[in-house]
Each structure stands twice: as C-alpha cells, then as structure tokens.
C-alpha cells in the first residue's frame, strides 16, 4: 500500500468491527535543511524483535524524489522460520511510472500498478537492529540495502532507475504499519483478530543532516480496536505495537 501525507488529515477514522484493508498506523519522518536537489542517501533504522515469526505484517518507510511524482518505499516483513532458521523479508519499491530495473531481485510493477518491486529473504536474527539504506549510485539509479546493525553485514535488496529529470530524496514523508494480509479485497476481517506485532522505527539518518520522527497515529477501519500503543524511546525512536 501507499500512504499519502494528506491521509493525516483526510482519512475517516472509522470504528468498525470489520476491517476491509490492512493499513493501521502512520508515522511522519523529517530530515531538516535538505537541499533543493534532495538527499543522495538516507538510512532508516528498524527493529522487529517484538514481532512473531509469521507472515502478514509490513513495516515500511516511504520517501519521495525531487522531480518524480510518486513514492518509493523500503521495509521489512516477518516470515515463518524455515528449518528452525529465522527468515526476514526485505522490500524496496518504486511506484513511479517509467522506473526500470535489470536487477535479479526486482520485477516490474508495484502493488499492481506502475513501478518496480524488489525483495529478498535472509536468514538473520530478529533480535538485531537493521538499517534500511537507500542510496544513489549514479544518475537516477538507486540501490536498496539491508544492513544488520550488529554484524555489519549488508545485503542488496535491489536496484532501479527512475525516469530522467528526477533528483534526490525529499526531506519528509511517512512510514506505516500494515497488515497486508488483509488487503485481499475478498472478505471482511475482524479487528479483534489482529495478531500482536511490534516494531521500533529509528530516526532517519542522513550524513550532515538531522533526522527526526513525528507523532504516530492510527488510521483505517480498526482505529481504537487493535490495542494500539506507541511511545518515544530515549534515543528518539518510536516503538509501536498493535494487536492481541
């Protein structure tokens, strides 16, 4: 899913026992004093140690580019263990029409629309913090990398090239918590059935600039019905939990 900043003000806060979509929590982020040409690199710290090893949730950070109309995003999804080994799924996508890629981790299309989607599965501990690095390598080509903040190991999630005329990453956007398993459009889902998951988003990091997180908020069909909790940690990160 994509989450527009305008949703902070325009989404109807519906209270319903049945939810049609999986978007649940939004979280603004900002990097101060970004130049008009945008950032060439940004890192989003993330911790999913409070989430069970099961498919269904997506924890992501969105970003916009100067000179491009639509968003990109990067994030993590828990997965079931395989042969006792913990699996983490990482994604890196562009929703901009005309985005191209010849990366083996990527394919055309994003959420059924224009763009490119890239993804990997890695065997790695949930207890570690991870860094979602988005960096420009040349021209309008961007690479997404998942870095284990404890071991230092980095794994390329994918790469894609935006249409000509686009520049760097703008200084603000939104992250989100989404139960994407509910985006099937096939049936109603009961808010009380949301499984408990937790994520901690760290302040965005861009060398030479100051990053910060805003106030998280609920949205969607299950507002007030999913035991949503959020708090800011001593280092400025935001910890969010939802579900039962």
MARRO-66604 format. One line per 8 residues: for each residue x, y, z of N, C-alpha, C. Coordinates in steps of 0.05 Angstrom, whole numbers, plus 32768, in hexadecimal, padded with zeros to 4 digits. Each point is the difference from the previous one (the first is absolute). Layout:
X/Y/Z/X/Y/Z/X/Y/Z  ...
END
This chain:
8011/7FE8/8000/7FEF/8018/8000/8011/8019/8000  7FF5/8016/7FF8/800D/801A/8002/7FF0/8011/8013  800E/8010/800F/7FF3/8012/8014/8008/801C/7FFA  7FED/8011/7FF9/8005/801C/7FFA/8000/8010/8019  8012/8015/8001/8000/8012/8017/7FE5/800D/8005  7FF0/8003/7FEA/7FE6/800D/8004/7FED/7FEE/8010  8007/7FE7/8003/7FEF/7FEE/800F/7FFF/8008/801E  8015/800E/8009/7FFF/8009/801C/7FE7/8010/8006
7FF8/800E/7FEC/7FEA/8013/8004/7FE5/7FF7/7FF3  8002/7FED/7FEC/7FE8/7FFA/7FF1/7FF5/7FE4/8005  800F/7FEE/800B/7FF5/7FE5/8003/7FE9/8001/8015  7FEA/7FF3/7FF9/7FEA/7FFE/8013/8008/7FEB/8016  7FFE/8008/8019/8007/7FEE/8015/7FE8/7FEF/8007  7FFD/7FEA/7FF2/7FE9/7FEF/8002/8003/7FEC/8017  7FEB/7FFD/8010/8000/7FED/8015/7FED/7FE9/7FF8  800C/7FEA/7FFA/7FEF/7FEA/7FF5/800C/7FE5/8009
7FEF/7FED/8005/8009/7FE6/8008/800D/7FF1/7FE8  7FFB/8009/7FE8/800B/7FF3/7FE8/8012/8013/7FF1  8017/7FF7/7FF8/8013/8010/7FF2/8003/7FF6/7FE3  8000/8013/7FED/8002/7FF9/7FE3/801D/8001/7FF7  8011/8010/800D/801C/8002/7FF8/8012/7FFF/8017  801A/7FFC/7FFB/8013/7FFB/8015/8010/8017/800B  7FFE/8018/7FF5/800F/8017/800A/7FF7/8007/801C  8012/8004/8013/7FF9/8004/801C/800D/8017/800E
801A/8005/7FFA/800F/8015/800E/8011/800F/7FED  8000/801B/8002/8012/8011/7FF0/8014/800E/8012  8017/8006/7FF6/8015/800D/8010/8010/8014/7FEE  7FFC/801A/8004/8010/8013/7FF0/801D/8000/8007  8011/8005/7FED/801D/8004/8004/8009/8019/7FF1  8016/800C/800A/800A/8019/7FF5/801F/8000/8002  800C/800A/7FEB/801D/8007/8001/8002/801E/7FFA  800D/800F/8012/7FFF/801D/7FFF/8014/800B/7FEB
7FF9/8017/7FF5/8012/8010/7FEF/800B/7FF0/7FE8  7FEF/7FEF/7FF4/8008/7FF1/7FE8/8002/8013/7FE9  8015/7FFE/7FEF/8003/8012/7FE9/7FEA/7FFC/7FEC  7FFD/8013/7FEE/7FEA/7FFE/7FEB/8004/7FE8/7FEE  8018/7FF7/7FFD/8005/7FE8/7FEF/7FFB/7FE6/800F  7FFA/8001/801A/7FFB/7FE8/8010/8018/7FF2/800A  7FFC/7FEA/800F/8015/7FF0/800C/8009/7FEA/7FEC  8019/7FFA/8001/800B/7FEA/7FEF/8000/7FE6/8010
7FFB/8002/801A/8001/7FE7/8010/7FF0/8005/801A  7FF1/7FEB/8009/7FF2/8002/8019/7FFE/7FE4/800B  8000/7FFE/801B/7FFF/7FE6/800E/7FE9/8001/8014  7FF0/7FEB/8000/7FEA/7FFD/8013/8005/7FE9/8013  8007/8005/8019/8003/7FEA/8014/7FE5/7FF4/8006  8000/7FE6/8005/7FE8/7FF1/8006/8005/7FE8/8011  7FEE/7FF9/8012/8003/7FEA/8012/7FE5/7FF1/8001  8000/7FE7/7FF8/7FE7/7FF0/8000/8002/7FE9/8014
8011/8003/8015/8003/7FEA/8013/7FE7/7FFB/8010  7FED/8013/8001/7FE7/7FFC/800E/7FEA/7FF3/7FEF  8007/7FF7/7FE8/7FEC/7FF3/7FEF/8005/7FE2/7FFE  7FEB/7FF0/8000/8003/7FE4/7FFD/8009/7FF9/7FE3  800B/7FE8/7FFD/800A/7FF7/7FE6/7FE9/7FF5/7FF0  7FF0/8012/7FF5/7FE9/7FF7/7FF0/7FF9/8015/7FEB  7FF6/7FF7/7FE9/7FFA/8011/7FEA/7FE7/8011/8006  8000/8018/7FF5/7FE7/8010/8001/8005/801E/8003
8014/8008/800F/8005/801D/8005/8017/800B/7FEF  7FFD/801A/7FFA/8015/800F/7FF2/8006/8019/800F  801A/8004/8006/8009/8018/800F/8012/800F/7FEC  7FF8/8018/7FF8/800E/800D/7FEA/8004/801E/8004  8013/800B/7FF1/8004/801D/7FFE/7FFE/8009/7FE3  7FF0/8014/7FFB/7FFC/800B/7FE5/8013/8018/7FFD  8005/8007/7FE6/8010/8017/7FF9/7FF8/800A/7FE5  8003/801A/7FFC/7FFA/800C/7FE6/801A/800A/7FF4
8000/8003/7FE5/8017/800B/7FF2/7FF9/801B/7FF4  8014/8012/8000/7FFD/8019/7FF2/7FFD/7FFA/7FE2  7FEB/800C/7FF3/7FFC/7FFC/7FE4/7FF2/7FE6/7FF8  7FF6/7FF1/8013/7FF1/7FE7/7FFB/7FE6/8002/800E  7FEA/7FF7/7FF4/7FE5/8004/800C/7FF8/7FED/8016  800C/7FE9/8001/7FF6/7FEC/8013/8016/7FF6/8013  7FF8/7FEF/8012/8012/7FF8/8016/8011/7FE7/7FFA  8015/7FFC/8010/800D/7FE7/8003/7FFC/7FF7/801D
8005/7FE7/8005/8001/7FF8/801C/8012/7FE8/8005  8008/7FFD/8019/8010/7FE9/8008/7FF8/7FF7/801B  8001/7FE6/8006/7FF7/7FF7/8019/8004/7FE2/8004  7FF7/7FF6/8017/8003/7FE4/8008/7FE6/7FF3/8005  7FFF/7FE6/7FFA/7FE9/7FEF/8006/8009/7FE7/800E  7FF4/7FF9/8017/8007/7FE7/800D/7FF7/7FE8/7FEF  800D/7FEA/8003/7FFA/7FE7/7FF2/8002/7FE9/8014  7FF3/7FEA/7FF9/8003/7FE8/8010/801C/7FF5/7FFE
800A/7FF3/8016/801A/7FF4/8000/8000/7FE9/7FEB  8018/7FFB/7FF5/8004/7FE9/7FEE/8016/7FEF/800C  7FF9/7FE7/8006/8013/7FED/800C/800D/800C/801A  7FEE/800E/800F/800A/800C/8019/8010/8019/7FFD  8003/800A/7FE7/800F/8018/7FFC/7FEE/8018/7FFC  8005/8017/800D/7FEF/8018/7FFD/8003/800D/7FE5  7FEA/8007/7FF3/8000/800C/7FE6/7FF4/801C/8001  800F/8013/7FF4/7FF6/801C/7FFE/7FFE/8007/7FE3
7FE9/800B/7FF8/7FFB/8008/7FE5/8004/801E/7FFE  8010/8009/7FED/8005/801D/7FFC/7FF6/8008/7FE5  7FF4/8018/7FFE/7FF5/800A/7FE6/800B/801C/7FFB  8001/8006/7FE5/8009/801A/7FF7/7FF2/8006/7FE6  7FEE/8014/7FFF/7FEE/8004/7FEA/7FFF/801D/7FF7  7FFA/8004/7FE6/7FF9/801A/7FF5/7FE5/7FFE/7FF3  7FEF/8014/8005/7FE6/8002/7FF4/7FFF/8013/7FE9  8017/8009/7FF7/8002/8014/7FEB/7FFF/7FF2/7FE4
7FED/8008/7FF0/7FFE/7FF6/7FE5/801A/8006/7FF1  8009/7FED/7FF0/8019/8003/7FF1/8019/7FF7/800F  7FFD/7FF7/8019/8016/7FF4/800F/8008/7FE6/7FF2  801A/7FFB/7FFD/800A/7FE7/7FF3/8014/7FF3/8012  8004/7FE6/7FFB/8014/7FF1/800F/8007/7FE6/7FF1  801A/7FF9/8001/8009/7FE6/7FF6/800C/7FF0/8017  7FF9/8008/8019/800A/7FF2/8018/7FF1/7FE6/8003  800E/7FEB/8006/7FF4/7FE5/8003/7FEC/7FFF/8017
8003/8012/8014/7FED/8000/8017/7FE7/8010/7FFB  7FFD/800B/7FE8/7FEB/8013/7FFA/7FEE/7FF7/7FE9  7FE7/800B/8000/7FED/7FFA/7FEB/7FEF/8019/7FFB  7FF4/8001/7FE8/7FF0/8017/7FF9/7FE6/8000/8010  7FF7/8019/8007/7FE7/8003/800E/8004/8003/801E  7FED/800F/800C/8000/8004/801D/7FE4/8002/800A  7FF8/7FEC/8010/7FE4/7FFF/800A/7FEC/8000/7FE9  8007/7FF3/7FEA/7FED/7FFE/7FEA/8000/8018/7FEE
8011/8015/8006/8001/8017/7FEF/801C/8004/7FF4  8005/8018/7FF6/801A/8006/7FF4/8017/7FFF/8014  8018/7FFC/7FF5/8017/8001/8011/8010/7FE6/7FFF  8011/7FFC/8014/8011/7FE8/8003/8000/7FF8/801D  7FFF/7FE6/8005/8002/7FF5/801B/8018/7FED/8002  800F/8003/8016/8017/7FEE/8005/7FFD/7FF4/801C  800A/7FE8/8004/7FFD/7FF3/801A/8014/7FEA/8003  8007/7FFA/8019/8012/7FEA/8007/7FF5/7FF3/801A
8008/7FE8/8005/7FFC/7FF2/8019/801C/7FFA/800B  8005/8006/8019/801A/7FF9/800C/7FFC/7FF0/801A  8013/7FF0/8006/8001/7FF2/801A/800F/8012/8013  7FF2/800B/8015/800D/8013/8012/7FEF/8003/8019  800D/8006/8017/7FF2/8002/8019/7FEC/8017/8001  7FE9/7FFC/800B/7FED/8016/8004/800A/8013/8017  8011/7FF6/8011/8009/8010/8017/8012/8017/7FF8  800B/7FFF/7FE8/8012/8015/7FF7/7FF1/8018/7FF5
800C/8018/8003/7FF5/8017/7FF2/800A/7FFF/7FE3  7FEF/800A/7FED/8008/8001/7FE4/7FFF/801D/7FF6  800F/8005/7FEB/8001/801A/7FF3/7FF8/7FFD/7FE3  7FEB/800F/7FF8/7FF7/8000/7FE5/800D/8017/7FF1  8014/7FFA/7FF1/8010/8014/7FF2/7FF6/8004/7FE4  7FFA/8019/7FF8/7FF8/8007/7FE5/8015/8014/7FF6  800E/7FFA/7FEA/8015/8011/7FF7/8000/8002/7FE1  8008/8018/7FF7/8003/8004/7FE3/801D/7FF7/7FF8
8001/7FF1/7FEB/801A/7FF6/7FF7/800B/800F/7FE8  7FED/8007/7FEE/8008/8011/7FE9/7FE6/8009/7FF2  8001/8018/7FF5/7FE9/800A/7FF1/7FE6/7FFF/8010  7FED/7FF1/7FF6/7FE6/7FFD/800E/7FFC/7FE4/800B  8017/7FF1/8004/7FFF/7FE5/800A/8003/7FFF/801E  7FEF/7FF0/800D/7FFF/7FFE/801D/8002/7FE3/8008  800F/7FFB/8016/8004/7FE5/800A/7FF5/7FFF/801D  7FF1/7FEB/8006/7FF7/7FFB/801B/8010/7FE9/800C
800A/8005/8019/8011/7FEC/800D/7FF6/7FFC/801D  7FFF/7FE7/8008/7FF9/7FF9/801C/801A/7FFB/800F  8005/800F/8015/8018/7FFD/8010/7FF9/7FF7/801C  800D/7FEA/8009/7FFE/7FF7/801B/8011/8012/8012  7FF4/8010/8011/800F/8013/8010/8012/7FF3/8014  7FFC/7FE7/8007/8010/7FF2/8013/8019/7FF3/7FF3  7FFB/7FF1/7FEB/8016/7FF2/7FF2/800E/8012/7FEB  7FF1/8014/7FF7/800B/8011/7FEB/7FFC/7FF5/7FE4
7FF4/7FE9/7FFD/7FFC/7FF3/7FE6/7FEB/8010/7FF1  8005/8005/7FE6/7FED/800D/7FEF/7FF8/7FEE/7FE9  7FE6/8001/7FF9/7FF6/7FF0/7FEA/7FF0/8012/7FED  8006/8000/7FE7/7FF2/8010/7FED/7FE3/7FF6/7FFC  7FED/8011/8005/7FE4/7FF8/7FFC/7FF9/8003/7FE2  800A/8015/7FF3/7FFA/8003/7FE4/8009/801C/7FF7  7FFD/8005/7FE6/8007/801A/7FF5/7FED/8006/7FE9  7FFB/801A/7FFC/7FEF/8008/7FE9/8008/801D/7FF8
7FF8/8006/7FE7/8007/801A/7FF5/7FE6/8010/7FFB  7FFF/8018/800B/7FE9/8011/7FFC/8001/800E/7FE5  7FEA/800A/7FF6/8001/800F/7FE7/8012/8018/8001  800B/8009/7FEA/8011/8017/7FFF/7FF3/8019/800B  8010/8012/800C/7FF5/8018/800C/7FFB/7FFF/801D  7FFF/7FE7/800B/7FFD/7FFE/801D/801A/8004/800E  7FFE/8009/8019/8018/8006/8010/8000/7FF0/801A  8009/800D/8016/8003/7FF3/8019/7FE7/7FFD/8010
8003/7FF4/8018/7FE9/7FFA/8012/7FF8/8019/8010  7FE7/8006/8000/7FF5/8017/800F/8002/7FFC/801E  7FFD/8015/800F/8006/8000/801D/7FE9/7FF7/8012  7FEA/7FF6/7FF6/7FEB/7FF7/8012/7FEE/7FED/7FF2  7FF4/7FED/800F/7FEC/7FEE/7FF6/7FF4/7FF1/8017  7FF6/7FE8/7FFC/7FF3/7FF0/8014/8009/7FE3/8000  8001/7FF4/8017/8002/7FE4/8003/7FE5/7FF4/8007  7FFE/7FE5/8000/7FE6/7FF4/8006/8003/7FE4/800B
7FEB/7FF8/800E/7FFC/7FE4/8009/7FE7/7FF6/7FF2  8004/7FEA/7FF2/7FEA/7FF6/7FF0/7FFD/7FE1/8003  7FE8/7FF7/8005/7FFA/7FE4/7FFF/7FF8/7FF9/7FE3  8014/7FFC/7FEF/7FFB/7FFE/7FE3/7FF0/7FE7/7FF9  8000/7FED/8012/7FEF/7FE8/7FFB/7FE3/8006/7FFE  7FF8/8018/800A/7FE4/8008/7FFE/7FF9/8010/7FE7  8014/8004/7FEF/7FFB/800F/7FE7/7FF7/7FEF/7FE9  7FF3/7FE9/8006/7FF8/7FEE/7FEB/7FE6/8009/7FF2
7FF1/8012/800D/7FE7/800A/7FF4/7FEB/7FEA/7FFD  8003/7FEA/800D/7FEE/7FE9/7FFB/7FED/7FFC/8017  8007/8009/8018/7FEF/7FFA/8017/8004/8015/8015  7FED/8001/8013/8003/8012/8017/8012/7FF2/8014  800D/8011/8010/8012/7FF5/8015/7FF8/800D/801B  8002/7FF2/8015/7FF8/8009/801A/8017/800D/800F  7FFC/8019/8009/8016/800E/800D/800B/7FF2/8018  7FEF/7FF2/800F/8009/7FF2/8017/8012/7FE8/7FF9
8002/7FF9/7FE7/8011/7FEA/7FF7/801C/8009/7FF8  8006/8019/8002/801B/800A/7FF8/8014/7FF3/8013  8014/7FF2/7FF5/8014/7FF3/8011/8014/8015/800A  800A/7FFD/8019/8012/8014/800C/801B/8000/7FF2  8008/8018/7FF7/801A/8005/7FF4/800B/801A/800A  801A/8002/8000/800D/8019/8009/8018/8007/7FEE  8005/801A/7FFD/8016/800A/7FF0/800A/801A/800D  801A/8004/7FFE/800B/801A/8009/800E/800D/7FE8
7FF7/8018/7FF9/800C/800F/7FEA/8014/8014/800C  8018/8000/7FF6/8014/8013/8009/7FFF/8019/7FF0  800B/8016/800A/8001/8019/7FF1/8010/7FFC/7FE6  7FF7/800C/7FEA/800F/7FFD/7FE7/801B/800D/8002  8013/7FF4/7FF3/801C/8009/8001/800A/8008/7FE4  800A/8019/7FFE/800C/800A/7FE8/8018/8010/8008  8017/7FF9/7FF6/8019/800C/8009/7FFF/801F/7FFB  8006/800E/8016/8000/801D/7FFE/7FE5/800E/8005
7FEC/7FEF/8006/7FE5/800B/8005/7FF4/7FF4/8019  7FEB/800C/800A/7FF3/7FF6/8019/7FE5/7FF4/7FF9  7FFD/7FE7/8007/7FE6/7FF2/7FFB/7FF0/7FFE/801A  7FE5/7FFF/7FFC/7FEE/7FFD/8017/7FE7/7FF2/7FF8  7FF1/7FF6/8013/7FE7/7FF3/7FFC/7FE9/8011/800C  7FE9/8000/7FF4/7FE9/800F/800A/7FEF/7FEF/8012  7FE7/8007/8003/7FEE/7FF3/8012/7FF1/7FEA/7FF0  8002/7FE7/8009/7FF1/7FEA/7FF2/7FE2/8003/8004
7FF1/7FF5/7FEF/7FE3/8001/8002/7FF3/7FE8/7FF3  7FE9/7FF8/800A/7FF0/7FEB/7FF4/7FF0/800A/7FE8  7FFB/7FEF/7FED/7FEE/8006/7FEA/7FF4/7FE6/7FF7  7FEC/8002/7FEF/7FF4/7FE8/7FF5/7FE7/7FF8/800F  7FF7/7FE7/7FFB/7FE6/7FF7/800A/8000/7FF6/801D  8018/7FFD/800C/8001/7FF4/801A/800A/8014/8016  7FFD/801A/7FFB/800A/8013/8013/7FF2/7FFC/801B  8010/7FFE/8015/7FF6/7FFC/801B/7FF8/7FE4/8007
8006/7FED/7FED/7FF6/7FE5/8005/8016/7FEB/7FFD  801A/8008/8000/8015/7FED/7FFC/8016/8001/8016  7FF9/800C/8017/8013/8003/8016/801A/800E/7FF6  7FFC/8015/7FF0/8017/800F/7FF7/800D/800F/8016  801B/7FFE/8001/8010/800F/8013/8019/800A/7FF2  8009/8018/8009/8018/800B/7FF4/800E/8012/8015  801A/7FFF/8000/800F/8012/8011/801B/8007/7FF4  800B/8017/8007/801A/8008/7FF6/8015/7FF7/8014
8016/7FF4/7FF6/8015/7FF7/8011/8014/8016/8006  8013/7FFB/8012/8014/8014/8008/8010/800A/7FE9  8004/7FF0/7FEB/8011/8008/7FEA/7FF0/800B/7FE8  7FE6/8006/8005/7FEF/800C/7FEB/7FF2/7FED/7FEE  8004/7FE6/8004/7FF2/7FEC/7FF0/7FE3/7FFE/8009  7FEE/7FF4/7FF0/7FE4/7FFD/8007/7FFA/7FE2/7FFF  7FF7/7FF6/8017/7FF8/7FE4/8003/7FE2/7FFE/7FFD  7FF6/7FEE/7FEF/7FE4/7FFD/7FFB/7FF8/7FE2/8003
7FE9/7FFC/800D/7FF5/7FE5/8001/7FE2/8001/7FF9  7FF7/7FEB/7FF3/7FE4/7FFD/7FF9/7FF8/7FE3/8004  7FE6/7FFB/8005/7FF6/7FE5/8000/7FFE/7FF3/801C  7FF6/7FE7/7FFE/7FF9/7FF1/8018/8010/7FE6/8001
END
